[in-house]
Amino acid sequence: MEEPVPSSSKPRSSRAKVREHRERLRAQGLRPIQIWVPDVRSASFKAEAHRQSLAVSSSAQEYDDQAFIDSVSILNDE
């Protein structure tokens, strides 16, 4: 069995690999987008979510609000 001949070309950089990958995706008719979302792991996000949940739970419309959330959260198994 013959041993593989080592490649004489230099290894491609990460930048080159990413560029080629993106070129292939663009050739398929895709385009890149970037979406920024809240970091749900941050302490400030958790504190604000807690503050808002307390505000909702202590409101005069608490039962109506929860009924609405329940009505739009029910999965339709049909």
C-alpha contacts under 8 A as a table, 3 or more apart, distances in Angstrom:
res1	aa1	res2	aa2	distance
7	S	10	K	7.85
12	R	16	A	6.05
12	R	17	K	6.55
13	S	16	A	5.18
13	S	17	K	6.36
14	S	17	K	5.08
14	S	18	V	6.14
15	R	18	V	5.22
15	R	19	R	6.11
16	A	19	R	5.05
16	A	20	E	6.13
17	K	20	E	5.21
17	K	21	H	6.10
18	V	21	H	5.01
18	V	22	R	6.12
19	R	22	R	5.17
19	R	23	E	6.15
20	E	23	E	4.98
20	E	24	R	6.27
21	H	24	R	5.20
21	H	25	L	6.38
22	R	25	L	5.02
22	R	26	R	6.11
23	E	26	R	5.09
23	E	27	A	6.13
24	R	27	A	5.04
24	R	28	Q	6.51
25	L	28	Q	5.09
25	L	29	G	6.77
25	L	30	L	5.57
25	L	31	R	7.31
26	R	29	G	5.06
26	R	30	L	4.81
26	R	31	R	5.81
27	A	30	L	7.22
38	P	45	F	7.50
39	D	42	S	5.71
39	D	45	F	6.91
40	V	45	F	5.78
40	V	46	K	6.82
41	R	45	F	7.13
41	R	46	K	7.25
42	S	45	F	5.35
42	S	46	K	6.43
43	A	46	K	5.13
43	A	47	A	6.08
44	S	47	A	5.10
44	S	48	E	6.15
45	F	48	E	5.20
45	F	49	A	6.08
46	K	49	A	5.13
46	K	50	H	6.10
47	A	50	H	5.13
47	A	51	R	6.12
48	E	51	R	4.96
48	E	52	Q	6.14
49	A	52	Q	5.18
49	A	53	S	6.13
50	H	53	S	5.11
50	H	54	L	6.19
51	R	54	L	5.26
51	R	55	A	6.28
52	Q	55	A	4.99
52	Q	56	V	6.21
53	S	56	V	5.15
53	S	57	S	6.07
54	L	57	S	5.10
54	L	58	S	6.13
55	A	58	S	5.38
55	A	59	S	6.22
56	V	59	S	5.28
56	V	61	Q	7.92
56	V	62	E	6.09
56	V	65	D	7.84
57	S	62	E	5.46
58	S	62	E	6.62
59	S	62	E	5.26
60	A	63	Y	7.96
61	Q	64	D	5.29
61	Q	65	D	5.93
62	E	65	D	5.14
62	E	66	Q	6.12
63	Y	66	Q	5.14
63	Y	67	A	6.01
64	D	67	A	5.03
64	D	68	F	6.18
65	D	68	F	5.19
65	D	69	I	6.34
66	Q	69	I	5.04
66	Q	70	D	6.03
67	A	70	D	5.04
67	A	71	S	6.08
68	F	71	S	5.09
68	F	72	V	6.39
69	I	72	V	5.40
69	I	73	S	5.99
70	D	73	S	5.03
70	D	74	I	6.27
71	S	74	I	5.83
